């Protein structure tokens, strides 16, 4: 409990002051990244929290902070995940208009799951759905729809959440189509949409979706991996590992946030 | 003092002429692979009992309490009458429901079926389910070292201890309930128990696994009695440790030594406790399986007190620990620990097979060995069912098999993910009605392949029933060298599996008797050397959820046709080595052999 008490006062001060501008946020972010790279996590947390406080809706800064927490905490130091969750909770309370802050809050819950027991994992997973929903209420986005849709698919079939996942993933695909700027990572929504039908035990429909996805994104590894498993048992085995709640789900958004050839951040997608 | 040779002769005679025939058959069939098979003979053997859980009344959530207390289908295996055949004590838990003491008639080698006779009434041991107590576990132990097994009955309440008085003039066995007289007076919601000699003073101590905190569920003043967290609960009953002591007048009894033994800080929801010498130092260590939170490993300090080494030895866990049994599954000379947890569609915890690294640490190899998934696990026991020299595992499972509707989605929506819910409150849980919760699960039999992996063979072996298993009593009830199982089921009929494996390997069973050590030799460690290989076993005093198995040690010897040596480290440290002499093996194979501390092989 001690770390949470110590950090919350300065964070509140940061959030309340709102004095830091975007330029300051950028500098703090770069310093935070450097500290994280050097495994100086306390410094990294301080810098990155300050960067996010300066730009609450900055998906990249929040993501960098969460990834630093994962690097420091692994699957053991729950208190660091709690610090991160509390930070974003405070952030959204102070900035209820920041859709990406809600996304980061949702991801922070997902990040903590491997460090928790089975029942707490369920509670975290369910809470993440709520925060993904908050983000989507503020702003429709491919990332929000894909993330929530994918998250629904981790729920065992008996809980009946696969249909909600399918609906979100179809919406994500529609958003990508409307934007007219296909990105390689959009293939993930096709893979996950097929997974949704697999969850519903409609493997024919799943293969149909994956095949359509492969037509749009030829060579995509995830789609190929599914379609190459022609036997039901090998497909089940593959997807059961994919949806093993005990394994960490990648939330670094690396493909989405990306950096250009010069090493500069590309614009975060909406 | 008897010499070895006559004793040996007597033993061969005592175990029946069929021993030679069996050995001949074994040699002839040594090249054939065993086909592991069991036949279910509960009805024919007269040991089919329908367990009944306690029904709750009153203003509190009746069904919720029933859900949380539907264990108690226990079985205790022990030869209470000393006739060389293991007997059965089987519990029930509802108000007024009687438990059953079943005397084994044995003698199947001459073609008679294995059969039991109920002797509960004459023995006076059927009670315990009074209006404010629930029978939940049972254990045979010779607490006073008089050579007769006494019967401990664990309850949600105060314990019962039936002292074995021996046969009366009519030949019927008598017992006297002496719990209060001997100091077993502490209230607890006890679901597991083991008896062992923690301080190696020659007298058994008693360790109890308590589930709920010590409040009477049948007379509640609050609804906040359930786990305060479903992964990290710390408001359970912990353990109770009774040290065996001499009371005034020289009688044997017990004193509550939980705090003095260093165990009072553990307040988890204990479902089982198991003991063994895990670090080969001659002192019994303890593993506590905790529901809703971490298991605990306590190493013996060498004086009957314990040190909690959980963090460094196994780490803290959040699983739903149900069962503890110890066995040397890979024959490396260190006992390993098997713990069942919950694995189901909605919760994939995986069991623990704690491989003993031999350096005070353990590594979970349940996934690697193929023993991870037993669904909603309960009792699981080690035993070499085909006598191939490798210990197999039989695990029972299943929580509640009822109607088609599944309780889990309802529980999830109304309780688990409900913001701000108080998990400790009975009122936070919906009634289960006729719904099923992790029911109709198939039992698992893991055949040890001898290469660090197991193969699940329950269906082929004929033991893949889908009843709601709880306790599991293992023994060789017909003395034919093949292990048998009694499976106690919650609210359902019990099952009794007789081992009928064909082409099983050679075997040896040892019944040890302590003289300066505790009479049942609980904690004695035996190494058997045969065919250039070595096997390790320890006599345990009740390992395994809600059940205790035979006090005999069973060794599968595979193709080894001759035992070269038997080495016994008695509790207290004395080591006896029985080796071949004048070309004669120290003990026969394919026989039940009795060994007494300081005297070697003895006749019955």
Interface residues (C-beta under 8 A of the other chain):
Chain A: X116 X117 X118 X119 X120 X122 X123 X126 X127 X156 X157 X158 X159 X160 X244 X245 X246
Chain B: X230 X231 X232 X293 X317 X318 X319 X320 X342 X345 X346 X347 X348 X349 X406 X408 X409 X412 X416 X417
